[in-house]
Amino acid sequence: MSVVNIQEKFKLFEDQWSPKKIGELNGQQILLAKIKGEFVFHKHDNEDELFMVKKGILEMHLRDEVITINEGEFYIVPKGVEHKPVAKEEVHILLFEPLSTKHTGDVVADITVESYEEI
């Protein structure tokens, strides 16, 4: 394993809503994603999911509230909670979640990714 420069990794891709794997540890995966627009409401029945904003402002829509996550902040969506990430402008995020976590949870959509590209 070598030192990973997160900003350099973000320069390696442009596609939206398609997380890239940059590491694994203890059954967890570390993902980077660029997002803009709205995702789909979904949930992960068995896994919590951490969203850390590296650039921009992310809105996490829950069924009963909207959480604003600013650059340098993170939010953990508890397992079983329906959520929909929304980015009015491009946002760069780091995700930390178990290897078993499915991209769109219990929902299959056009944007669903079955396996993550490693960069």
N, C-alpha and C positions, 0 to 999 in steps of 0.2 A: 504494500500500500504506500502511496505517496501523498504529499500534500495536494489538496484539491482547492483550486481557486474558483469560487462560485461565479464571480463576475466573468471570468474567462469562459466558463462552461455556458453561460447565458449567450455568449457571442457565437456559439457553435450551431444555433438553430433559430428559426424564425416562426415555425408553425405554432398555431394557437391551440390550446386545449389538448395538447398531446404531451403529457409528462415524459421527461427523460430521466432515467435512473443514473445517479452519480455515485451511489454507494449502498452498501448493506452492512448491518450489524445486528447481531442477536435476534434474528428473525424479523428485522425491520428494514424498510427500504427508504432511501433518501432520494427524493425526486425534485426536479426543477420543472417549472412550466411557465409559459407566457400565456396570458389570457386577456381577452377583451370581449365584452358583450355579456350575454347570459348563458349559464350552464343550464342543466335540468335539475329539478327537485329530485333528490335521491337520498338514500340512507344506507348505512353499513350496519347490519344487525349485530355484528360481533367485534367490530374494531372502532376505536377512537381514531380521529384523523387530525393532525396538526397542520395548520396553514400559517406559514411565516411570510410576511410581505417584505420583499427585498427592494422593490421599487413600485411606487404608485400607492393607490388606495383601493382596497378590496371591500366590497360589501358582502356580508354573509347573510343571506336571507333565510330565516327560519320561518316556520309557519305562523308564529305569533310576534316576531320582532325582526329588526335588521341590526346586525352588529357591524360597525365600521372598524376595519383593521388598517391602521396606518403603516407607512414604511417603518421598518424596525420593530414591529409588533407581531405577535402571533396569537392565534385563537385555536383552541382545541374543540372540535365538534365531537360530543360524546356519542358513543355507539348508539344506534337506534334512532337518532335525531335526524329528521328530514332537513336538508339544507340545499341551498342553491347559491353558488358563488356568482357574483355580478361585478364586472369591471367596466366602468364607464370609459376609461382610457386604458391603454395597455398596462398590465400589472405583471410583475415578475414575482413568482412565489416559490418557496421551498416547502415541500410536503414531507412529512415524516409519518409513516404508517406501516402496519404489519405487511409482510409479503403477501398474505392472503387477501388483502383488500382489492376489490374489483373497482375499476375506474369509475363507473357510474353506478356502483352499488347494486341495488335491486332493480334498476331500470336499464333497458337496452335501448340505445338511441343511435342516431347517425354518427355522433361524436364518440361513441364508446371505443376504447382502445383495449384490445385483448392482452397485449404484452407490451412492456415498455422498452424502448430503445435505450441502450446504454451509451453514454457519451463520456 
